[in-house]
């Protein structure tokens, strides 16, 4: 995934998530009809990620907000419907191979598996109120399995394409490079919810161990990419425009690891012998606190860069959804630490972060609806 020497810059289309710094024509495919790459890119699945985490994060907050679960259930139902619409619309374009050949769009293939995993977790945590425990569990098994397989494929395939096909200038690294390697972290966190529901014995043990392996895979890969992104921030001009929100993805990746450590430690006693189960609890607390501290540093950096860009004027782009899932992961990670430590500081921090999450989600959702309506009118005029 190291950058290659090339100075050519590809010209982004109107719905490109960020301007691409890649090599020329061979990395600039056209759509299936020869007229571009389609109106809907994989980055739009971040809308499902963001809306889904708003619902899931509500279920992890300290108790004391009984009305919140009902509101979160409504958001989950709308998110599940949006996921179906996006899946049908995206595959109807027949632009999968086209987007895979694009050095920027390919990064956002991490969004669909996370969307599946987030909606699946919401089904288990909130949807059971509507469809029952058994049906919610079955749906989550299907969505988690599909999201995990797709996420592992993305985590392997996109870096391979970056090494063998795509070409990048030294300043090309951006937060979107984290997206392909984040899904295994989300699989680990959401898979922990299914561990107690798996058959007792080797199946349950294999699921727990597999989740820990995906946690390691995702966390190490995230740290490697974060180092490249930080190097780009330090050695080149600060990101601008649509690339700025993607800096926040680092916050989401790190806090998702904190969430996974906490969730797996909760599930571990049902599958591991007592000494190792206690060890997982220690790792969740000490390791989780350390990673949470690093995530806080990245959150401050991302906030400062965003404020700097907002002052210049930050135009709307699908990457605005990069603000939402990271904030939601910060809520779930902080809530996990609050539950494990009993700390009121963490509990109220999670509540404040959730309030910011809802406010940010409302703003981004409104701008997304306006953008979608504008694009629909544009197509109607053609």
N, C-alpha and C positions, 0 to 999 in steps of 0.2 A: 504493500500500500504506500510505498514511498513515492514522492512526486517525481515525475520524469521531466526532462528538459524539453519544454515546448513553450513558445511565446504566443501562439495563436489563441484567440478568444472566440468561442462560439457565441452566436447571437441568440439570446433567449426568446422564446415566444411569449405571448402575453400572459399565459398561465404558468410559465416556468417558475418554480419555487425560488430559485436564486440564479443570478447570472452565472453561466458556466465558464470556467477557465480551462479549456481543454483543447485538444488538437483539432485540425480542420475536418474536411468533408467526411472522412470515413467514420467519424464519431458523431455525425450530424444526420441521423436518419430522418426520413419522412414518414408520415402516417400510412396506414394500410391503403388509403385511397390516393396517396401521393400528394396530399395537400396539407401536410403538417402532422403533428403528433397527437391529435385528438384534444378535445376541450377538457377532458377529465384525466388528470394524472394521479398516480398513486399517493401523492402528497395530500389529496383531499380525504384520504382515510384518517388523517390526523384529526379531522372533525369528529369522527367516531371515538378515537382515542381520548380526545379532550372531553367530550360530552360524557363518555362512559366513566372516566375517572372522577367527574363531578358526582356521579351517583355512587360509585364504589367508595370514594373517600368519605362520603357522609356516613356510610355504614361502619367506618373504623373510628369515628370520633368518640370521645368520652361520652357516656350516656348522659342524658339531661336535656336532649332535644327530641322529644317523642314525635313531634310533627315533621321532623326532618326526613324520617324514613319514608313517609308517604310522598313527600315532594321528590325525594330521590328515586322512588319507584316509578314515578311518572317520567322523570328524565331518562331512566334506564329503558323504559318501554319505547320512548321516542328514539333513543339511540339505536336500539335493536332494529327498529323500522328503517332508520337511516342506513344502517349497515347493509340491509337487504337491498335497498335502492342503489347504493353505491356499487355493490358487487354486480348486480344485474347491468347497471349502466356501464361500468368499467369494462367488463368482459364483452359487452355488446359492441364496444369500439374496435376490438381486435387489434389493440396496440401494445400488447404485452411485450413482444419481441422488440418493438420499436423503442419502448421506454427502457428496456434492458440494455439497449445499445447506446443510450444517452448517459453521459457521465454524471449528470446531476440527477435526472429523474430516477436512475437506478438506485441511488441512495435511499429514496423514499419507499422502496419495496419493503422496508422494515415496518411501515405503517399498517398495511393490511393485517399481518399476523398479530400485531399488538391490539388492533381493533377487535379481532376475533376473541383474543384472550380477555380483554377488558369487558366486553359484553358477556362473555361466559361467566366471569367472576360476578358480575352484576346480577346475572340470572340466579346464581346460587345464593347470593347475599340478600337480594331484594325481590327477584322475580318469583321466588317460592310463595310469596304472599298472594300471587295471582294464579300461578299454575300448579302449585303444590310442591312439596319437597321432592318427591320421586321424579317428577317431570323436570324440575329445575336441575336436579343432579344429572339426569341423563343428557339434558341440553348442554350443561357445562362440560361433561365428558367429551361430547362431540366437538364443541367449539375449542376446548383446550387441546384436544388431540390434533385438530386441523391447524390451529394457530401454532402449536409447538413444531409440528412437521414443517410447516411453511416457514416459520421463524428460523429453524436450524438450516433449512435450505438457503434462506436469504443470507444468514450469517456466514455461510461457506461460499456461496456463489458470487455475491457482490464483491467481496475482496478479491476473489479470483479474477473477475472481470476487470477490476481496477489494476491488477498486476499485469494481465496479459493483453487487454484490449484498449482500455481507456488510457489517455495520456493527460498529465496535469502539470501546470506550472508550479513553481515552488510556493506560490501564495494561494494555491487552490484549496487547501484544507479549510473546511468549515464545519459547523456543528452537525450538519446533516450526515456527515460521515459516521456519526455515532448510531444513526437509526438502524442500519443493517445488523449491528451486533447487540442491540438492546433487547430484541424479542426473547432470547434465552433467559435473561434476567426476569422478564415479566412471566415467562413460563414457570420459572422457579417459584416466584411469589404466589401466582394463582394456582399452581399445581399443589402447593401446600394445603390449600383448602380441600383438595380431593383426597389427600393421603388418608385421613380417618375414615373416608367413605370407600376406600379400596378394599378388596378382599384381604382378610388377615393372612399374614405369612409372607411368602416370597414376593407376591405381587405388590403388597404394600411397601415392603422394604425396597424393592426395585424402584418404585415410584419416588420414594423419599431420596434414595441415593442418586437417582437420575436428576432430581431437582437440584440437589447440591452440586452435581457436576455441571449443570447448566448455569448455576450461579457463578461457579468459578470461571467457566468459559466466558460468560458475558462480562463479568467484572474485570478480568484481566484484559480482554479485548477493549473494553471501554477506557481503561487507564492508558493503554497504548495509543488509542485515537486521541484522547484528551491531551496527551503529550504533544502530538502533532498539531492539534488545533491551537494549543497554547504557544507552541513555537511559531506558528503562523501569525498569531496576534502580536507577539513580541517583535518579530523580525520584519513584518510588513505593515502596510497601512491598516488602520482599524477597519473592521467590517462596516459596511454601510447598506442602507436600503433593506431589501428583503432578506439579506443574509444575517442581519442582527438578531432577529428572534431565534434563529437556530442555535445561538450560543447557549440558550436556556436548556437545550436538550441534555447538556452535561449535568445539570441539576437533576433532571428526571432520571437519568441513568444511575447516578450515585444514590439517590434516595430510593430508587427501586431496589437496589442491592440491600439497603437498610431494611426495607419492607420484607424482602425475601428472607433475610436472616431471622427476623422476628417471627414470620409466619412458619418457617421451617422448624424453628426451635419449639414453637407451640405444638407442631404436629409430630415432632421426633419421639416423644414418649410412647406413642402408639405403635412404633416400628423398631426402635433401637433399645438395646439394653440400658439400664439406668445410668451407668457411668457416662456413656456417650450422649445420652439424652441431656444429662446435666451439663456436659461439655458444650452441647449445642446452645444451651441457654446462656452460658458464659460468653460464647462467641457472638451471640445475638446482641448482648449488652455491650461488651467492650469493643468488638469489631464494629457494631452498629454505631456506637458513639463516635468512633474515629472517622468512619466514612461520612457520617452526618456532619461532622465538623468541616471536612473537606468540601462537602456539598454546600455548606453555608458560605464558605469562601467563594465558590464558583457562583453562588446566587448573588453575592454582592457585586462581583465582577460583571455578571450578565445584566444586573439592574443598572449599574453605572453606564455601561455601553448603550443600553436601551434609552436611558434618560438623555444621553448625549445625542442620540439619533433622533429622538422625538423632538428635541429642540430645533433640529434642522428640518423636520417634516418627514414622518415615516409613512410611506404609502402602503395601502392595504395589499397583502399578498396571502396566498394559502399558508405561508410560513408563520402567520400570526398565530396559528394553532399551536406553534411550538412554545408559546407562552403557557398553554393550559395544562397539558399532560405533566410537564415538570412540576408545576405548582401542585397538582394533584398528588404526584408522587411524594413531594415534600410533606404533604398532609399525612399520607399513609405511613411514611417513614417516621415522622415525628409522633404520630399516634401510637405506633408500635413501641417506640421508646417510652412513651408516657405510660402505656399499659405494663411494660416490663419493670419500670422503675418506681411507678407511683408518684412521679414528680408532677406537681401542679404547674411548674414552669413549662414542661413539655406539653402538658394538656392544653394550657391556654395558648401556647404557641401554635399548636395544631388548629385550634379554633380560629385564631386570627388569620392563619394561612388559608383556612377554608373560606373565610369571608372574602379575602382577596381573590381566591380562586373563582368563586361565584361571580364576583363583579367583573373579573377579566373575561370569564366565559360569556357573560351576557353581552359585553362589548364586541368580542370577536364573533360570536354567533350572529349578532345584528349586522355587522359589516359583511359577513359571509353571505347572508340572505340577500343583502343589497347587491353584492357582486354577482350572485347566481341569477337574480332577476335581471340585472343589466346584460349579462351574457345571453340570457334567454331572448331578450328583446333584440340583441344584435343578430342572433341566429334567425329570428323571425323576419328580419329585414333583408336577409340574403336571398 
